[in-house]
Amino acid sequence: MLTAMRIILTTLHSKFVHTSLALPLLAAYCRHPQRTLLIREYTLHEPKETVLAALLAEQPDVIAFSVYIWNRTATLELADALAVARPGLRIILGGPEVSFDGPELFARHPGIAAVVRGEGETPLRALLDAWLHEKSPENIARLSWRDGERVHSGPDGPLLAELDDIPSPFNLDLVDLSRGLVYLETSRGCPYRCAFCMSALDTRVRSYSMPRIQTDLLYLITREVPCIKLVDRTFNYDAERARDIFQFILENNRTSRFHFEIGAHLLDDATLSLLEQAPPDTFQFEIGVQSTLPKTLEAISRETSLEKLEANVLRLRRADNIHLHLDLIAGLPGQGSASFLESVDRVMELRPHHLQLEPVKLLPGAPLRRNAASLGLRFDPHPPYGVLKTPDLTFEELERLRGIGRLLDLTWNAERLQEFLELLSALYGSLSKALKALESFWRKQGLFRRLLSQRALFEEFWHFLRTYHSDPEHKPLQEALARDFARVERIAPAQAPEFLDLDLHPEEQQRVRERVRLETDRIKGQGIKLQHLACVFSQLPHRQNQRTILLFVYLTRPGAAMQVHQIEL
């Protein structure tokens, strides 16, 4: 038996702000007096050689990687380098991205000692126990391991019955709270069988006990973690349970924001009434609509009532205290370009704060990937496994839908150009038709290949207007563009873009000076800097064909976001 083992649990994040929940849970469950468990987190932006050196400097006996869709390639390259640099080092892979690989993974990467399949706590602890006692890890459920040239695989085996058996990683101080974002799970599994999702493989939902959930929440709340993101696949699968957690948060929260993935169609009246009482910006909801086409929803086994979903989203939107992020997925079976764009228009009628459009990913293990050939779905064999062609969509059509999604991210989802988009939608007959026209222009100009500043973005929309809508009757679009720009960026008059009209009459300039003086007096002594811009408009929605001056007042102070006030003179 070994006297001690030194084990690193590690992963590569896509961004520095991200933190791992899986690694602390594994560390909490696998504690042992003769094991030193270290959590080390890196990002994909760090040079491979730097991460390699940092890991080896710890003198580990075992390194276990958590592997995801975004870090698979980089992780495997790092594992290969570790095996060459330190022969005899035991390397373990786990996580959703390797759970469905077979023996060929071991053949391609000879340094890998073991692969944990699916939920990792029990197989990892059993493997580490076997190695601690210098035994072979025979018949460990959900584990594949190397024995010389042979690869052995244990049975599938049961999942952990009681999630409370995992000690709280928060109480053990295993979770990094310094990055502003912390993940928390209150349940595992999902009651639904959506074909594009790996959660379809685990339809039995297991919940932590309510005392455990409340203890973990209180730990994070009292430390005033800025954002707590719950990773439950469908948080409100049980309405009463979800309502109890919402209530606990509302009674105890200080300054934190909470992000949930919910099924909007599952919200009952009691829960909606409670949510309407939440302080603004306490909750953020991500709601997967995915499609509004009934035959597509049926093809992917997605059970939902669109009517109930829409009614509940509209009620939440009327309360206007919860940020609503809705999702649609392109490339699902049975849905072509026209019907997908109809889904876009239908969902945008709900006025979500954010609408994400994304081509479907054919994830390893998901039913949609298993049935891809029979469904005629062709996809990239490498991460992130995006769909490339379907019986209903050519690659070019998918690319155009991807471009429309990108434009939504640059405009509506970024809280800019919203008034412009609404007027353009009215001109074209629908938002999707307006976005199609913009996407075509964007592609012809090669703008998807460029990273645009905010000012450059607005100038390209002005270029679009001048190219296709130069008729004076479209003056309202130019003015909407000007107002949208003035609301999001402080503009120096000498550097104002040409779609802004700054040509004020002398008496108008005097009114501006008087109002600026009033606004300056109002904030005197508060450490606030005031700047302003005055523009001429003649096509305001409530004052058509009347010359009007709008004064934009920009208030800034150290450490705070800029405030913009629009004042009609």
C-alpha positions in Angstrom: 0.0 0.0 0.0 1.2 3.5 -0.9 1.9 5.8 2.0 0.5 8.8 0.2 -0.8 10.0 -3.2 -0.6 13.5 -4.6 -3.4 14.1 -7.1 -4.2 17.1 -9.2 -7.8 17.7 -10.4 -7.7 20.2 -13.2 -9.4 21.6 -16.3 -9.0 24.3 -19.0 -11.7 27.0 -19.0 -12.6 29.0 -22.0 -12.5 32.3 -19.9 -10.8 33.3 -16.7 -14.1 34.3 -15.1 -15.3 30.7 -15.3 -14.8 28.3 -12.3 -15.3 24.6 -12.0 -17.9 22.9 -9.8 -17.1 19.4 -10.9 -13.5 19.5 -9.5 -14.5 20.6 -6.0 -17.3 18.0 -5.9 -14.8 15.3 -6.8 -12.3 16.6 -4.3 -14.9 16.6 -1.6 -16.0 13.1 -2.3 -12.6 11.6 -2.8 -10.9 12.9 0.4 -8.7 10.4 2.2 -6.0 10.8 4.9 -3.4 9.4 2.5 -4.4 11.5 -0.5 -3.5 15.1 -1.2 -6.1 16.5 -3.6 -5.2 19.7 -5.3 -7.5 21.7 -7.6 -5.8 23.6 -10.3 -7.7 25.6 -13.0 -6.3 27.1 -16.2 -7.6 28.7 -19.3 -7.3 27.9 -23.0 -5.5 31.2 -23.5 -2.5 30.1 -21.5 0.4 28.6 -23.4 0.5 24.8 -23.3 4.1 24.9 -22.1 3.2 27.2 -19.2 0.4 24.9 -18.0 2.6 21.8 -18.5 5.3 23.3 -16.3 2.9 24.4 -13.6 1.4 20.9 -13.4 4.7 19.1 -13.3 6.1 21.5 -10.7 3.5 20.1 -8.3 5.2 16.7 -8.4 1.8 14.8 -8.8 1.4 11.1 -8.9 -2.0 11.5 -10.7 -3.5 14.2 -12.8 -7.3 14.0 -13.6 -8.7 16.2 -16.3 -12.3 17.4 -16.6 -12.9 17.4 -20.4 -15.6 19.4 -22.1 -16.5 20.3 -25.7 -14.5 23.5 -25.6 -11.3 22.0 -24.2 -11.1 18.5 -25.6 -8.4 19.1 -28.2 -6.2 21.2 -25.9 -6.6 18.7 -23.0 -5.5 15.7 -25.1 -2.5 17.6 -26.4 -1.6 18.5 -22.8 -2.1 14.9 -21.7 0.2 13.6 -24.5 2.9 16.1 -23.5 2.7 15.2 -19.8 3.1 11.5 -20.6 6.3 12.2 -22.5 7.7 14.6 -20.0 6.9 12.5 -16.9 6.7 8.7 -17.8 4.8 6.8 -15.1 2.5 9.7 -14.3 -1.1 8.4 -14.2 -3.4 10.5 -16.3 -7.2 10.2 -15.9 -9.8 11.8 -18.2 -13.4 12.4 -17.3 -16.3 14.6 -18.2 -19.0 14.6 -20.9 -16.6 15.0 -23.8 -14.9 11.6 -23.2 -17.7 9.6 -21.6 -18.6 8.0 -24.9 -15.2 7.3 -26.3 -14.1 3.7 -26.7 -10.7 1.9 -26.7 -9.6 4.0 -29.6 -9.0 6.9 -27.3 -6.5 4.9 -25.4 -4.8 3.8 -28.6 -4.5 7.4 -29.9 -3.2 8.7 -26.5 -0.9 6.1 -24.9 -0.3 8.2 -21.8 -3.9 7.9 -20.6 -4.3 5.5 -17.7 -8.1 5.6 -17.2 -11.3 7.3 -18.4 -14.2 7.9 -16.1 -17.6 7.7 -17.9 -20.4 9.9 -16.8 -20.9 11.0 -13.2 -17.5 10.8 -11.7 -17.5 10.7 -7.9 -17.9 7.0 -7.2 -15.7 5.6 -10.0 -12.9 8.1 -9.3 -12.8 7.4 -5.6 -12.9 3.6 -6.3 -10.0 4.0 -8.8 -7.9 6.1 -6.4 -8.6 3.6 -3.6 -7.4 0.7 -5.8 -4.2 2.6 -6.8 -3.6 3.5 -3.2 -3.7 -0.2 -2.2 -1.7 -1.0 -5.4 -4.5 -3.1 -6.8 -6.0 -3.3 -10.3 -9.2 -1.4 -10.6 -11.3 -4.4 -11.5 -15.0 -4.1 -12.2 -15.4 -0.5 -11.2 -18.6 0.8 -12.7 -18.3 3.5 -15.3 -14.5 3.2 -15.6 -12.3 2.2 -18.5 -8.6 1.6 -17.7 -5.4 0.5 -19.3 -3.5 -2.7 -18.4 -0.4 -2.7 -20.6 -1.7 -3.0 -24.2 -5.2 -4.0 -23.1 -8.1 -1.7 -22.2 -10.7 -2.9 -19.7 -14.2 -1.4 -19.1 -16.3 -1.8 -16.1 -20.1 -2.1 -16.2 -22.4 1.0 -16.4 -23.5 0.6 -12.8 -25.8 2.8 -10.7 -25.4 6.5 -10.1 -25.0 7.9 -6.6 -28.3 7.5 -4.9 -28.0 10.2 -2.3 -26.4 13.5 -3.5 -26.0 14.6 0.1 -23.3 11.9 0.4 -21.0 14.4 -1.4 -19.7 16.7 1.3 -20.3 20.4 0.5 -17.3 21.7 -1.4 -18.3 25.2 -0.2 -18.0 24.3 3.5 -14.7 22.7 2.8 -13.5 25.9 1.1 -12.7 24.1 -2.2 -14.5 26.5 -4.5 -12.9 29.6 -5.8 -15.1 32.6 -5.0 -12.8 35.3 -6.3 -13.9 35.4 -10.0 -17.4 36.8 -9.5 -19.2 33.8 -10.9 -19.8 30.6 -9.0 -21.7 27.5 -10.1 -24.1 25.5 -7.9 -26.1 22.4 -8.5 -29.3 21.5 -6.5 -30.2 18.5 -8.6 -28.9 16.1 -11.3 -30.7 14.6 -14.3 -33.7 15.9 -16.2 -37.2 14.5 -16.6 -37.3 15.2 -20.3 -35.8 13.4 -23.3 -34.8 16.2 -25.7 -32.8 14.4 -28.4 -30.1 17.0 -28.8 -29.3 17.0 -25.1 -27.1 14.5 -23.2 -29.4 14.9 -20.2 -31.8 12.7 -22.2 -29.7 9.8 -21.0 -30.5 10.5 -17.3 -34.3 11.0 -16.9 -34.3 10.2 -13.2 -33.9 13.4 -11.3 -32.1 13.4 -8.0 -32.2 16.4 -5.7 -30.0 17.4 -2.8 -32.0 17.7 0.4 -33.5 21.1 1.1 -31.3 21.7 4.2 -28.2 21.0 2.1 -29.4 23.4 -0.7 -30.2 26.1 1.8 -26.8 25.7 3.5 -24.9 26.0 0.3 -27.0 29.0 -0.8 -26.5 30.8 2.5 -22.7 30.2 2.3 -22.6 32.0 -1.1 -25.2 34.7 -0.2 -23.4 35.7 3.0 -20.1 36.0 1.0 -21.9 38.2 -1.5 -20.9 36.3 -4.6 -21.9 38.6 -7.5 -23.4 35.9 -9.7 -24.5 32.4 -8.7 -25.4 30.2 -11.7 -27.4 27.1 -11.0 -26.5 24.3 -13.4 -29.7 22.2 -12.9 -30.9 21.1 -16.4 -34.5 22.0 -15.7 -34.5 23.8 -12.3 -38.3 24.0 -11.9 -39.1 20.3 -12.8 -40.8 20.3 -9.4 -42.8 23.5 -8.9 -43.0 23.3 -5.1 -39.3 22.6 -4.7 -38.4 25.5 -7.0 -40.8 27.8 -5.3 -39.2 27.0 -1.9 -35.7 27.8 -3.2 -36.9 31.0 -4.8 -38.5 32.0 -1.5 -35.4 31.2 0.5 -33.3 33.3 -1.8 -35.7 36.3 -1.6 -35.7 36.1 2.2 -32.0 35.8 2.6 -30.3 37.4 -0.4 -28.0 40.5 -0.1 -26.4 41.5 -3.3 -26.2 38.3 -5.5 -27.8 37.6 -8.8 -29.0 34.1 -9.6 -29.1 32.4 -13.1 -31.5 29.5 -13.7 -32.3 27.3 -16.6 -36.1 26.8 -16.4 -39.0 25.3 -18.3 -41.3 28.3 -18.7 -44.3 26.1 -19.4 -43.8 24.5 -15.9 -44.3 27.8 -14.0 -47.6 27.7 -12.0 -49.6 30.7 -10.8 -48.2 30.5 -7.2 -44.6 30.6 -8.5 -45.3 33.4 -11.0 -46.9 35.5 -8.2 -43.8 35.0 -6.1 -41.5 35.9 -8.9 -43.4 39.1 -9.6 -42.3 40.2 -6.1 -38.5 39.7 -6.7 -36.4 42.8 -6.7 -35.2 43.8 -10.2 -32.1 41.9 -11.5 -32.1 39.3 -8.7 -33.1 36.5 -11.1 -32.0 35.7 -14.6 -33.9 32.9 -16.5 -32.6 31.0 -19.5 -35.5 29.4 -21.3 -35.1 26.9 -24.1 -37.8 27.3 -26.7 -35.6 25.6 -29.4 -38.4 25.6 -32.0 -42.0 26.6 -32.5 -42.7 24.0 -35.2 -44.8 21.2 -33.7 -43.4 18.5 -36.0 -39.8 19.5 -35.0 -40.6 19.4 -31.3 -42.1 16.0 -31.8 -39.1 14.7 -33.7 -36.7 15.7 -30.9 -39.1 14.4 -28.2 -39.4 17.8 -26.6 -42.6 17.8 -24.5 -43.8 21.4 -24.0 -46.9 23.6 -24.4 -45.9 26.5 -26.5 -49.1 28.3 -25.5 -48.3 27.9 -21.8 -44.7 28.9 -22.4 -45.6 32.1 -24.2 -48.3 33.1 -21.7 -45.8 32.7 -18.8 -43.0 34.5 -20.6 -45.3 37.4 -21.4 -46.4 37.5 -17.7 -42.8 37.6 -16.6 -42.0 40.2 -19.2 -44.8 42.4 -18.0 -43.4 42.3 -14.4 -40.1 43.4 -16.0 -38.0 42.4 -13.0 -36.3 39.3 -14.4 -33.8 39.1 -17.3 -35.2 36.6 -19.8 -32.8 34.8 -22.2 -34.6 32.6 -24.7 -33.0 30.0 -27.1 -33.8 28.8 -30.6 -31.8 26.0 -32.3 -31.3 25.8 -36.0 -30.8 22.6 -37.9 -33.2 20.4 -36.0 -35.1 17.7 -37.9 -38.0 18.9 -40.1 -37.2 22.6 -39.8 -36.1 24.6 -42.8 -34.9 28.2 -43.1 -38.4 29.8 -43.6 -40.0 28.0 -40.7 -37.0 28.8 -38.5 -37.3 32.5 -39.2 -41.0 32.2 -38.4 -39.9 30.9 -35.0 -37.6 33.9 -34.6 -40.5 36.3 -35.3 -42.9 34.4 -33.0 -40.4 34.3 -30.1 -39.4 38.0 -30.6 -43.0 38.9 -30.1 -42.4 37.9 -26.5 -39.9 40.7 -26.2 -37.1 38.7 -24.5 -34.1 40.6 -23.3 -31.8 38.1 -25.2 -32.6 35.7 -28.0 -29.9 33.3 -28.8 -29.9 31.6 -32.2 -27.5 28.6 -32.5 -27.1 25.7 -34.9 -27.6 22.4 -33.2 -24.5 20.5 -31.9 -24.5 16.7 -32.4 -23.1 15.9 -28.9 -21.5 12.5 -28.2 -24.0 10.3 -26.5 -27.0 12.4 -27.4 -29.9 10.6 -29.1 -29.7 13.0 -32.1 -26.1 12.1 -32.8 -26.9 8.4 -32.6 -29.7 8.8 -35.1 -27.9 11.4 -37.2 -27.4 9.1 -40.2 -31.0 8.0 -40.4 -32.2 11.6 -40.0 -29.8 12.8 -42.7 -28.0 15.2 -40.4 -24.4 15.9 -41.4 -22.1 17.4 -38.8 -18.5 18.4 -38.1 -16.7 15.4 -36.6 -14.6 17.7 -34.4 -15.8 19.8 -31.4 -18.1 21.5 -31.2 -19.8 19.1 -33.6 -22.0 21.7 -35.3 -24.5 20.6 -37.9 -23.3 21.3 -41.5 -26.3 20.1 -43.5 -29.7 18.6 -43.1 -32.5 17.4 -45.5 -34.1 20.8 -44.9 -31.1 23.1 -44.8 -28.1 23.5 -47.0 -24.8 24.6 -45.5 -25.2 28.0 -47.1 -28.7 28.4 -45.4 -27.3 27.3 -42.1 -24.5 29.9 -42.5 -27.1 32.6 -43.1 -29.0 31.7 -40.0 -25.7 31.7 -38.1 -25.1 35.2 -39.4 -28.5 36.4 -38.3 -27.8 35.0 -34.9 -24.5 37.0 -34.8 -26.3 40.2 -35.8 -28.8 39.7 -33.0 -25.9 39.3 -30.6 -24.4 42.6 -31.9 -27.7 44.5 -31.6 -30.7 43.4 -29.6 -28.8 41.1 -27.3 -26.2 43.8 -26.6 -29.0 46.3 -25.8 -28.2 48.6 -28.7 -29.9 49.4 -32.0 -33.2 48.2 -30.6 -35.2 51.2 -31.8 -33.5 51.0 -35.2 -34.4 47.3 -35.5 -38.0 47.9 -34.6 -38.4 50.5 -37.3 -36.5 48.4 -39.8 -38.7 45.4 -39.0 -41.8 47.5 -39.7 -40.4 48.6 -43.0 -39.6 45.0 -44.1 -42.7 43.4 -42.6 -41.0 41.4 -39.9 -37.8 41.2 -37.9 -36.6 38.1 -39.7 -36.9 39.8 -43.1 -35.0 42.8 -41.8 -32.3 40.6 -40.4 -32.1 38.7 -43.7 -31.4 41.9 -45.5 -28.8 43.0 -42.9 -27.1 39.6 -43.0 -26.9 39.7 -46.8 -25.2 43.2 -46.6 -22.9 42.1 -43.8 -21.8 39.0 -45.8 -21.2 41.0 -49.0 -19.1 43.5 -47.1 -17.1 40.8 -45.4 -18.0 42.2 -42.0 -18.4 38.8 -40.3 -14.7 38.4 -40.6 -13.9 41.7 -38.8 -14.1 42.7 -35.1 -15.9 46.0 -35.1 -15.8 48.7 -32.5 -19.1 50.0 -31.3 -18.8 53.1 -33.4 -17.8 51.1 -36.5 -20.8 48.9 -36.0 -23.1 51.9 -36.1 -21.3 53.3 -39.1 -21.9 50.1 -41.0 -25.6 50.3 -40.3 -25.5 53.8 -41.6 -23.7 52.4 -44.7 -26.5 49.9 -45.1 -29.1 52.6 -44.9 -27.3 54.8 -47.5 -26.9 51.8 -49.8 -30.4 50.4 -49.8 -32.6 53.2 -48.2 -31.5 56.6 -49.4 -35.0 57.8 -50.1 -35.9 60.7 -47.7 -39.0 58.8 -46.6 -36.6 56.6 -44.5 -35.4 59.6 -42.5 -37.0 58.0 -39.3 -34.5 55.1 -39.6 -31.5 57.5 -39.7 -32.8 59.3 -36.6 -33.5 56.0 -34.8 -29.9 55.0 -35.5 -28.7 58.4 -34.1 -30.7 58.0 -30.9 -29.6 54.4 -30.4 -25.9 55.5 -30.8 -26.3 58.5 -28.5 -27.8 56.2 -25.8 -24.8 53.8 -25.7 -21.7 55.9 -26.3 -20.5 59.4 -25.3 -19.9 61.4 -28.4 -17.6 64.3 -28.7 -19.4 66.8 -31.0 -16.3 67.4 -33.1 -16.1 63.6 -33.9 -19.8 62.9 -34.3 -20.7 60.6 -37.2 -22.6 62.1 -40.1 -25.9 60.5 -39.3 -26.2 62.8 -36.2 -27.6 66.3 -36.8 -25.9 68.8 -34.5 -26.9 71.9 -36.3 -28.8 73.8 -33.6 -30.2 77.3 -33.9 -28.8 80.0 -31.5 -32.0 79.9 -29.3 -31.8 76.1 -29.2 -28.2 76.3 -28.1 -29.2 78.7 -25.3 -31.9 76.2 -24.1 -29.3 73.5 -24.0 -26.9 75.6 -22.0 -29.6 76.4 -19.5 -30.6 72.8 -19.0 -27.0 71.6 -18.8 -26.5 74.2 -16.0 -29.5 72.8 -14.1 -28.3 69.2 -14.5 -24.8 70.3 -13.3 -26.2 72.0 -10.2 -28.3 68.9 -9.4 -25.2 66.6 -9.2 -22.8 69.1 -7.6 -20.7 67.6 -4.8 -21.4 64.0 -5.7 -18.2 63.3 -7.5 -20.0 62.8 -10.8 -18.6 64.1 -14.1 -21.2 65.4 -16.6 -20.8 65.6 -20.4 -23.6 66.2 -22.9 -24.6 66.1 -26.6 -27.6 67.9 -28.2 -29.1 66.7 -31.5 -31.8 67.8 -33.8 -34.7 65.4 -34.7 -37.8 65.9 -36.8 -39.2 62.4 -36.9 -39.7 61.4 -33.3 -42.5 58.8 -33.0 -44.7 61.2 -30.9 -43.7 64.4 -32.8 -43.7 63.6 -36.5 -42.4 66.4 -38.7 -41.7 68.7 -35.7 -38.2 69.9 -35.0 -37.2 68.7 -31.6 -33.9 68.9 -29.6 -32.9 65.9 -27.6 -30.2 66.5 -24.9 -28.2 63.4 -24.0 -26.5 63.7 -20.6 -23.7 61.4 -19.7 -22.9 60.9 -16.1 -19.7 59.1 -15.0 -18.0 58.3 -11.7 -15.0 56.1 -10.8 -15.9 52.4 -10.6 -19.5 52.8 -11.9 -21.1 52.3 -15.3 -21.9 55.4 -17.3 -25.5 56.6 -17.0 -27.2 58.2 -20.0 -30.3 60.5 -19.6 -32.3 61.6 -22.6 -34.0 64.9 -22.2 -36.5 66.5 -24.6 -36.1 70.2 -24.9 
